[in-house]
Amino acid sequence: MKTLLSNAKVFTHGSFLETNVLIEDGVVFSLSDSISCLEADPSVSVIDYSGKYIFPGFVDVHVHFREPGFLYKEDIATGSRAAAKGGYTHVFTMPNLNPVPDSIENMNEELKAIHEKACVKVYPYASITKGEKGEELVDFEEMAEYFELLGDGRTDDFEKNTASHAIRLAGFSDDGTGVEDAYYMEEAMTRVAAIGGIISAHCEIKSILGGKNVHDGVLAKELGYRGISSESEWKMVERDISLSKETGCRYHVCHVSTKESVELIRKAKKDGVDITCETGPHYLLLNDEDVLKEVLKDKLENQDRAAEKNTGDGYKIKYGIGRFKMNPPIRSEEDRKALIEGIKDGTVDMIATDHAPHSLEEKSKGFDGPMGVVGLECAFPVLYTGLVRTGVISLEKLIDLMSIKPSERFDVEHGIETGMPADLTVYDLDEEYVIDPDTFASKGRFTPFEGRKVFGRCIATYVDGNPVF
C-alpha cells in the first residue's frame, strides 16, 4: 500500500516546500508537486493536508517512561502514545528505573517492554555507574557489543525481525544524579570514547546544592526556602568539559538551566571540545518570578474557595504547584535570557522535554513532592506560541532544535528526504486551544503550562509510514 500526503507545507533540507509526500514500504518514496496520476491509482491512499505543515518527527533525547519499576507513574505504552500525540517519533529513555539498566540482564527487561509496547522509536540509555550510585562503573564494552549483536539479529533474546530502533543503545547516563567522583567520570569518558559512544550527563554537585525545592532566587526568598544554587550545576559542567577535552569523549549536557553553563559550553565549543547540550521548554519560557506569581495566586484562591466563581469563559487550573517543581529548577530571568541567546547562536543545540511523570498523590505535595513534570504533548505548541509567533526564533529554527540537531548528534537516520524512513508529524498551526492535562495520553498530569493558550495542534504522526496518532 502506498500513502500520499498531499498539499502540505513540508520541511525538507532546511526549508518549507509546498509539495506532496509519497510513502511506500515505510520510507519516503518521493517528493513531488504532481499527484494527478497517483490520485487515480486505487493502490494509493491519498490524505489531503491542505494548509497543514509536515515536519520530520520530533526527537527527544531525554524522557522518563518509568518502566520497569514505576509503572504507576508511566509505562512504555502510555509514554510512547504521549510522544506520538505530541509529534515525536524518536525518544531516548533515561535509566533511573528498577532495576537500573546497568547490565545486559537488567537492560533486557526494558527492551522487552519496548519491543512489546512502544508505538514510536525508543532508544534506552544504560547507566554510567552500577545502580546509579556513583561507586562502580558499568561494563560499557559488553553493553555496546550486546547492542551491536542485537542490531545484527544474532541473538535469541528477541525475534529476528525485531525493529532495530527498539534495540539500539542511546548512550550512557546517570540522569537523576551527577557522577561526583572525577576519577570515575574520567574513566567512564575514556572507555566510552574508545567504543564511540556518548555520555549524557546530569550535572549536579550535592555538597553545594543548597536547597531541594526551588532556585536560589526571588521565589526561594519569598517562601523562606534554602534555594538550589546555580553553582551546583555549572561547576560540574566545568569539570566535565575539562575531562571531555582530555579524553576525547562525545559529551552531552542534560537540561542546561544556568547562564554560567551556557557560557562555559559556548567557550568549550570554540575550543574544539566535542560537546552538545539541551535545555527544556520551561527554562526557555518561564522564570522564578513567573512561578512566584502562580504560587501567590494559588494561596489567594485557597484562602477563599467559597468566593470562587467559575464563569465558564475561562480554563480553571486543576493541578497544584507541584507542576512547577523539576530538576534543575526554573531559574532567574537572566538565566532564561542566556538560554534564549544560546539557542539563537547555536550554543544550546536542542530542546528536550525531560518528560518525568509522577502520580497525582506524589505531585499533590507541591514543592515537598518529587521533582519532574510532563512535556511531550505540549512542548511544540508552547514553544511555537512563545518563541516563533512572538518573533524570537523562526519556525525553521524550532524544527532544527526539536528534530534535526538531536537526530544528528545521536546518530538517528532522520529527515523528510527520498529513501529515508517515513517518520514525520503533521501539524495544524492555526488551531488555538488551552493546554488541558486531562486530555493527555501520559499518566502524568503536572505541567507548568497547564491553562496556557497556545497555537499548533498535532493532527497525525507516522512512524515508518504507519499512522501511530
N, C-alpha and C positions, 0 to 999 in steps of 0.2 A: 504494500500500500504506500502511495506517495501522498504527502501533505503539502499543500501550497498555502503559505501565509501571505495574503495579498494586500497591497495598497498601504502598507505601513511605512513609517519613517524608521529605517533600520540603521543601527550603529555598526559600522564596519570600517576597519582601517582608520580609526580615529575621528570619523565624522559621520554625519547622518545622510543617508540617501533614501529617497522615496522609491522603493523597489519592492520586489516580491521574493520571498524565500521559499525555495523548493526543497523539501526534506525527503530523503529516500534512504531506507535501511539505516536510520538513526543518525545520518550525517547530513550536513548542508550540501545538497547536490548542485545547486546553482542559485545565483542572484541575478534576477532579470527583470526588465521593465515589461517584457512581452509575456502575456499569460493566456491569450485567446485560445491557442491550441490546447493548452492544459485544462482550461475550464470545460472544454468539450470532452475531455478524456474521463470516462467513468471510473477509471482506476485511481484518479486523483481526488483527494478530499480537499476542497477549497474553503478556507476560512478567511473572511473579509475583515481586515483590521484597519479599515479606513480611519484616518485621524488618530490612530494609536502609534505607540513607539515600541520598537523591539530592541532590546538590549542583550548583549551577552549575559547569561545568568550571573547573578552576583556571587562573589566568592568571599566567604567569611572564614578567616584563618583562626578564629578564637570563639568557640562556643562550648557550652557545657550541656550535654544531653543526659547526664546523671545515671546512665546505665552502663555497667552493672552497679548495684549498691544502693541507689537512692531513687528508685522508680516512683516514689510518691511525689517527687519534685518534677520529674520529667523522664521520658524514655526515648529510645531511638525513634519509635513510631511518631510520637507527638512532636518531638523536636524536629524531625525531618519534614513533617507536614507543615509545621510553623515556618520552616525555611522556605519550602515551596510556595507557601502563601505570601511570603514577602518577596519572592522573586529570586531566591538563592538556589543555585544548582550544585554548589560545592561548599561543604563546611568541614572545618577541622576541629575535632573534639578533644578537649583537654582531659588530662589523666587523673584528676583528683576524684577517683572512683573507688569502689570497694568490690573486688580487690583492685589496687593500683596496678595499671598495666606496666609492670616493671620486669616482666619475664614473658617468655612465649606462652607459658601455661596461663598466666593471668590475662594476657592480651587476647587469647582465643575466646574468652567469654564475651568480650566486647565485639570481636569480629563476627561471632555467630549471630549476635543481635543485629549488627549492621546488615549482614547478609540476609537475614530473615525479614527485617522490618523497615529498612531505610527506603524512602522514595526519592531521595536526592543522593548525590555522591558524597560519601562521608569518609574522611581520612582521619584516622586516630593518631594522636601523639602517644609515644611512650614516655615514661618519666625519665628524668635525669638521674635521680637517686632512688634507691630502694624505699618503697613506701612513701616517697617524697619527704623523707626525714632528714635529708642532707648529710647522712652518715656513711653511705656506701653507694658507689656508682653502679648503674645497671650495666649489663653486658651489651654495649652498643653494637659491637661487631656481630654477635649472634642474632640480635634483633633485626639488624639490617639485612643479613644474609637470609633469614627466615622469610622476610617480606619479598625478597627477590625471588625466592623459590615459589612462594605463593603466586607471584605475578607470572611466573613461567608455567604455572599449573602442574608442578611436580611434587605436590604433597597430597596426602589422602585426607587432610583435615576438612577440606571443603570440596564441593562438587567441582569438576574440571571447568565447567562453564561459569563459575562464579565471576561476577563482574569485577574487572581489575580495580575499579575505583573503591570497592569495598575492602580491598586487601592491601592497599598501599599505605606505607608508613609516612605520616605527615612530617615527623621530626621528633625532637626531644624537648620536654618542658616539665618543670615542676610547678606549673601555674597554681596559684593559690598560696605559694610561699616562695621566698627567694632562696637561692643557694648561697648561703652566707659565707661558707668556707672557701676562701680564694683558691686554696690548693685543689679542692675538689672541682671547682669550676674550670680551672686551668687544665686539669687532667681531662675533664669532660670535653672541653673545646678541642684539645689536641687529638683525642680519639675520634670525635665526631668529624673533625676536619679530614682525618685520614680516610673516612668512608664516604666523604662528600655529602654529609648530612647537614642539618641546620638545627641550631638551638634557639628556641623561643623562650625568652627569659621574663619571668615575673620579677621585677626589681623592687625589693623591699628589705630594708635592714631593721629588724625588730628592735634592736637596742636603742635606736634613735627615732622610733616610730612616733612616740609621744602619746597619742590617744588611740582610740579604736572605733570612733563613731563618724566624725566629720573632719574636714580640712581645718587646719590651724589658721582660722581667719575670722571674719565677722560673725559667721554662724556659730562657731565654737564659743566665741566670746559672749554672744547673746545667750546661749544655752548653758553657759558655765561648764563647758566640757574642756578637757585637755584635747587639743587638736592634733590631727595627724600631720606630721611635718612633711614639707616638700623634700627636705634633705634625705629622708628615708628612701625616697625613690631615686633621686638623681645621683646620690653618692654611689649606689650600686651600678647605675648606668655608666658612670665614670670609670669604675673599676673594670667592668666587663668590656668596655671599649678598649682599654689597655690590653686585656687578655686576648681579645679577638685580634688585635693588631699583632700580638706576639705569635699567636697560634695559626692565624690564617683561617679561623673558623667562620663559616657563614653564621651571622648573629642577627637575631631579630628581637626587638624590644616590644613587649606586650604593653597594651593600654597606657601609652605615654600621657601624662597629665600635667606636667610642670614646665614652666618656661625654661628652667635650667636644663632639663633633659633635652628639650628641643635644641638649645644652643650647643650642648655637648655633641649631639648627634649631627648637627649641621657641620661642626668643625671636624668631626671624625670622618664624615663623607669627603670633605675637602682633602683630608689626609690620606684618603685611599683605603680606609677600613671597610671591610665587606659587611656593612650594617644596613638594616632597614628597621622601620618601626611602624606601629599602628597607633591610632587613637580611636575613641568611641564617639558616637553621635552626641552623648550627653556632655562630654568635655568640650565639644565644639559649639554647643548651643546654650549651655547653662553655666552660671557661676554660683558661688555660695550665697551671694546676695539674693539671687532668684529663689534659692531653696529657703532662705530665711523668710522671705515674703510668704511662701507657701506654709511654712511652719506657723507663723503668726496668724495667718488666715485660718488654719486648721484649729488653732487654740480658741479663736473667737467663735468659730462655729460650734465647737464642743461645749463652750460655756453657755450657749443659749440655743439648744436644739429645739426648744419649744417654740421659739420665734422663727424657726427655719421655714421658709416657704419655697416650694418648687413651683415656679410659674409655668413650667412646661416649655419654655422657649430657650432653655439652655441645658447643657450637659451637667449632671451632678456627679462630682467626684465620688467614686465608690471605694477606693482603696487608700490606705493611710500613708503616713510619712515614710514608712519603710520603702516606698517607691523611689526615694532619693538616697538610699544607702547602698553604696557599692565600693569596691576596692580596685584602684585608688578612689578617693572621694572626689566629688565635684569641687573644683578649686576656685581660685580668685578670677576676677575679670582680666587681670594681667596675664594669667596663665592661659585663659581662653583665647585672648588675642594672639598670644605667641603661637598657639596651636593653629589658629587660622592662618597666620603668616607661614607656618610650617607646611600646611597643605598647599598653599599657593606657590611656594618656591621649591617644593619637592623634598624638603627635609622630612616631612611626615609622608610616608609612601602610600598608606592605605588606611581605610576605615574598617574596623571590626566591631561587632556589637558587644562582645563579651557576654552573650546571652547566657544568663545564670539564674534559672528559675528556682524558687523555694516555695514551700507550702504557704497557704493562707495563714495558718496558725503561726508559723515562724516569722513571716514578714509583718504580721499584725503587731509585733512587739516594737515597731518603729525603729528608732536609732539604737535600740538594745537588741534588735534582731540580727540575723545573718546578713552579710554583705552580698549583694547581687541583684540585678534587675534583668528583665527580659527585653529583647530588642529586635529580633529577626523580622517580626511582622510590621514594624513601624519605622525601621531605620531609613529606608529610602524616602518615604513621604515626608518625614520630619526634616531630613537633610535637603531634599528638593525644595520644600517650602521655606526653610530657614536660611539656606545658603544660595540656592540657584535663583529662586523667584525674587530674592532681595538683591541680587546682583553681586554677591560676594565671590562666587565662582560660576563657571559655565556648566551647563548640563554635561558637556563632553568631559570636563574635569571630574565631575562627580562619578561618571561611569568609569573613568580611569582609576579613581580611588577605590571604588567598590568592586570592580571586576577585573580590569586589565592588569594593574600593578600587583595585586595579590596573586593572580594566576602566574604572572611572570616570575615573581620571587620564589613561589613554592612549586614551580615546575608543573603547572597544570596546562594540559593541551586545551586551549580555550580561544574563543572568538568566532564571530559570525563570518566565516570565510568558507569557500568551496573546499570540501573534503574534511572539514572539522566536525567534531561531534555536535549535534544539534541541541546544545544546552543553552537555552535562552528564555527570556521572560518578556511578557507583553504588558505594557502599562498604558492606562488612560490618564494623561497628565492633567486633564481638565476637571476631573471629578473631585469635588470638595466634600469633606466629611470630618467627623471628630473621632480621634483615637479612643476606642472603647475596648478595654481589655477583655470584656466578657465575650467579644467576638473572636478572640484568639484561638488558634489551634493548639498552642502551647498550654501546658498545665499551669504555667506561671501567669500571674496577673499584675505584677507590680512593675510598672514602667514610669519613669519621670515625665513621660509625655502623655499620660492619661489626660483626656479632656482637651488636648490641643487640636485646633482646627488646621487641617492640612489639605494639600492638593496631591493627587497622584495615587491611583489605586491599581494594584496588580490584578490583572484580569486573566492571566494564564502563565503557566511556567511549564517548559518542556525539558525533559532530560533524555538524552539520546533519541530525540524526536518524539518521545511519548509524553502526552499531557499528564502532569502529576499534580497540577492545580488548575 
